Amino acid sequence: MTPKLYMNEVSPAVRAVLMTAKALNITLDLKEVNFQEGEHLSPKYLKLNPQHTIPTLDDKGLIIWDSHAIIAYLVGKYGEHDSFYPKDIEKRAVVDQRLHFDSGLISHILKEIMNPIIYGASMDTSHDFYEKTIRIYDLVETFLVDSWIAGNYLSIADFSLIASISTLNIIIPIDPLKYTRIVRWLHRSEKETFYDANRKGLDKIRNCIQYDYVQVQDRICKV
């Protein structure tokens, strides 16, 4: 039975799962959740995921939500090797740190971006929002000592952070002169076949949002 993924491509977390599946050559049965119509609050969906979030994975009755948990599971269950999520305890610790960085810090900024798009709410972005995003870029730049986010190998931390950072880049563009490592990393990612799973959602966001470098102007459209 093909694993089901409840999703909406506008979500960076969903795109992290889609990129992981693409890299693992896994076919997922995609079930789009329409937030504007309240499908995430339906009794059926709440029974599946009481937290009513996306992505949610249903693999033969095993229900998992939170993208970071899902992508680790997919590698462990379906990966032909462990290179995307190393079993080596030291390497895995670095990957885990990057994943927690994404879930603990970046996700809060992304919610400010994504909620107006998904729910049709007003977007209130301030100078504080801008400063927090720049701080994230500063930290990601320091991570990229090697080719990829957790070292010299591609990992699930890359799939997670690529989705997040490429989304932030639409709102607060990355300065290519200041963040040369991030720019190289994103360009390197764009050449990989897995990146195709990130493009459609990014295009949806790009079509919905106008921005300048500090203040974001609302232009919400249906996704």
C-alpha positions as CSV (number, residue, x, y, z in Angstrom):
1,M,0.0,0.0,0.0
2,T,1.4,3.4,-1.0
3,P,1.9,5.8,1.9
4,K,-0.5,8.7,2.0
5,L,0.6,12.2,2.6
6,Y,-1.9,14.8,3.6
7,M,-0.4,18.0,2.3
8,N,-0.5,21.4,0.6
9,E,2.6,22.3,-1.5
10,V,2.5,25.9,-0.2
11,S,3.8,24.6,3.1
12,P,7.6,24.4,3.5
13,A,7.3,21.5,5.8
14,V,5.3,19.6,3.2
15,R,7.9,20.4,0.6
16,A,10.7,19.0,2.8
17,V,8.8,15.7,2.9
18,L,8.2,15.8,-0.9
19,M,11.9,16.4,-1.5
20,T,12.9,13.5,0.8
21,A,10.5,11.2,-1.0
22,K,11.9,12.3,-4.3
23,A,15.5,11.6,-3.2
24,L,14.5,8.2,-1.9
25,N,12.5,7.4,-5.1
26,I,9.3,6.8,-3.0
27,T,5.9,7.3,-4.5
28,L,3.4,8.9,-2.1
29,D,-0.3,9.1,-2.5
30,L,-0.8,12.8,-2.2
31,K,-4.0,14.1,-0.5
32,E,-4.3,17.8,-0.7
33,V,-5.8,19.6,2.4
34,N,-7.6,22.8,1.7
35,F,-7.2,25.0,4.8
36,Q,-9.3,27.9,3.5
37,E,-12.3,25.5,3.4
38,G,-11.5,24.2,6.8
39,E,-10.7,20.6,5.8
40,H,-8.0,20.4,8.4
41,L,-10.7,20.9,11.1
42,S,-13.1,18.2,9.8
43,P,-13.9,15.3,12.1
44,K,-12.2,12.9,9.8
45,Y,-8.9,14.9,9.7
46,L,-9.0,15.6,13.5
47,K,-9.3,11.9,14.1
48,L,-6.2,11.3,11.9
49,N,-4.3,14.2,13.4
50,P,-5.7,16.0,16.5
51,Q,-3.1,18.8,16.0
52,H,-4.7,19.4,12.6
53,T,-1.4,20.2,10.9
54,I,0.3,19.3,7.6
55,P,2.1,17.3,6.6
56,T,0.6,14.1,8.0
57,L,1.7,10.7,6.8
58,D,-0.4,7.6,6.9
59,D,1.8,4.5,6.2
60,K,-0.4,1.5,6.5
61,G,-2.2,2.9,9.5
62,L,0.9,4.3,11.2
63,I,0.1,8.1,11.5
64,I,3.0,10.5,11.8
65,W,2.9,14.3,11.7
66,D,5.7,16.9,11.9
67,S,7.8,17.0,8.8
68,H,11.1,16.3,10.8
69,A,9.7,13.1,12.2
70,I,8.3,12.1,8.9
71,I,11.5,12.5,6.9
72,A,13.6,10.6,9.4
73,Y,11.0,7.8,9.3
74,L,11.0,7.7,5.5
75,V,14.8,7.3,5.4
76,G,14.7,4.6,8.1
77,K,11.8,2.7,6.5
78,Y,12.5,3.1,2.8
79,G,16.1,4.3,2.4
80,E,18.5,1.9,0.7
81,H,21.3,3.3,2.9
82,D,21.6,5.7,5.8
83,S,23.5,8.5,4.1
84,F,20.6,11.0,4.3
85,Y,20.3,10.3,8.1
86,P,23.5,8.7,9.3
87,K,23.5,6.0,11.9
88,D,26.9,7.3,13.1
89,I,26.1,9.0,16.4
90,E,28.3,12.1,15.8
91,K,27.0,12.7,12.3
92,R,23.4,12.2,13.3
93,A,23.8,14.6,16.2
94,V,24.8,17.4,13.7
95,V,21.8,16.5,11.4
96,D,19.5,16.5,14.5
97,Q,20.8,19.9,15.6
98,R,20.1,21.4,12.2
99,L,16.6,19.9,12.2
100,H,15.9,21.3,15.7
101,F,17.2,24.7,14.5
102,D,14.6,24.5,11.7
103,S,11.7,23.4,13.9
104,G,12.6,25.6,16.9
105,L,13.5,28.9,15.3
106,I,12.7,29.1,11.6
107,S,9.2,27.6,11.9
108,H,8.1,30.5,14.0
109,I,9.1,33.0,11.3
110,L,7.6,30.9,8.6
111,K,4.2,30.8,10.5
112,E,4.1,34.6,10.2
113,I,4.6,34.2,6.5
114,M,2.4,31.2,5.8
115,N,-0.6,31.9,7.9
116,P,-1.9,34.8,5.8
117,I,-1.4,32.7,2.6
118,I,-3.1,29.6,4.0
119,Y,-5.8,31.1,6.1
120,G,-6.3,34.5,4.3
121,A,-5.4,36.5,7.5
122,S,-3.6,39.8,7.4
123,M,0.2,39.8,7.4
124,D,1.9,42.0,10.0
125,T,5.6,42.0,9.4
126,S,7.8,44.4,11.2
127,H,11.4,45.4,11.5
128,D,11.7,42.7,14.2
129,F,10.5,40.2,11.6
130,Y,13.3,41.4,9.3
131,E,16.0,41.2,12.0
132,K,15.0,37.7,13.0
133,T,15.2,36.6,9.4
134,I,18.6,38.1,8.9
135,R,19.8,36.4,12.1
136,I,18.6,33.1,10.6
137,Y,20.6,33.8,7.5
138,D,23.7,34.6,9.6
139,L,23.5,31.3,11.4
140,V,22.8,29.2,8.3
141,E,25.8,30.9,6.6
142,T,28.0,29.6,9.5
143,F,26.6,26.1,9.2
144,L,27.7,25.8,5.5
145,V,31.4,25.2,6.1
146,D,31.1,22.2,3.7
147,S,29.0,21.6,0.7
148,W,25.8,20.7,2.6
149,I,24.1,21.9,5.8
150,A,25.4,19.2,8.1
151,G,28.7,18.4,6.4
152,N,30.0,17.1,3.1
153,Y,27.0,14.9,2.5
154,L,23.4,15.5,1.6
155,S,21.0,14.8,4.5
156,I,17.4,15.3,5.5
157,A,18.6,18.5,7.2
158,D,19.2,19.9,3.8
159,F,15.7,19.0,2.6
160,S,14.2,20.7,5.6
161,L,16.2,23.8,5.5
162,I,16.2,24.2,1.7
163,A,12.4,24.3,1.9
164,S,12.5,26.9,4.7
165,I,15.3,29.1,3.5
166,S,14.0,29.2,-0.1
167,T,10.6,30.3,1.2
168,L,12.2,33.0,3.5
169,N,14.2,34.2,0.4
170,I,10.9,35.2,-1.3
171,I,10.0,37.5,1.6
172,I,13.4,38.8,2.6
173,P,15.8,38.3,-0.3
174,I,19.2,36.8,0.5
175,D,22.1,39.2,-0.1
176,P,24.3,37.3,-2.5
177,L,27.4,39.3,-1.5
178,K,26.9,38.8,2.2
179,Y,25.7,35.2,2.1
180,T,27.8,33.6,-0.5
181,R,27.7,30.1,1.1
182,I,23.9,30.1,1.2
183,V,23.6,31.2,-2.4
184,R,26.0,28.4,-3.5
185,W,24.1,25.9,-1.4
186,L,20.8,26.8,-2.9
187,H,22.2,26.8,-6.5
188,R,23.7,23.4,-5.8
189,S,20.4,22.2,-4.6
190,E,18.5,23.5,-7.6
191,K,20.6,21.3,-9.8
192,E,19.5,18.1,-8.0
193,T,16.5,16.2,-9.2
194,F,14.9,16.2,-5.7
195,Y,14.5,20.0,-5.9
196,D,11.7,19.7,-8.5
197,A,9.5,18.9,-5.5
198,N,10.2,22.3,-4.1
199,R,9.5,24.5,-7.1
200,K,5.7,24.3,-7.4
201,G,5.0,25.4,-3.9
202,L,7.5,28.2,-4.1
203,D,5.9,29.4,-7.3
204,K,2.5,29.5,-5.5
205,I,3.9,31.6,-2.7
206,R,5.7,33.9,-5.2
207,N,2.5,34.5,-7.1
208,C,0.7,35.4,-3.9
209,I,3.1,37.8,-2.3
210,Q,4.6,41.2,-3.2
211,Y,7.6,42.3,-1.1
212,D,10.2,44.9,-0.7
213,Y,13.2,44.4,1.5
214,V,11.6,45.2,4.9
215,Q,7.8,45.7,4.6
216,V,5.7,42.9,3.0
217,Q,2.6,44.0,1.2
218,D,-0.4,41.7,1.5
219,R,-1.6,40.2,-1.7
220,I,-3.3,37.0,-0.7
221,C,-4.7,34.6,-3.3
222,K,-6.1,31.1,-3.0
223,V,-3.7,28.2,-3.1
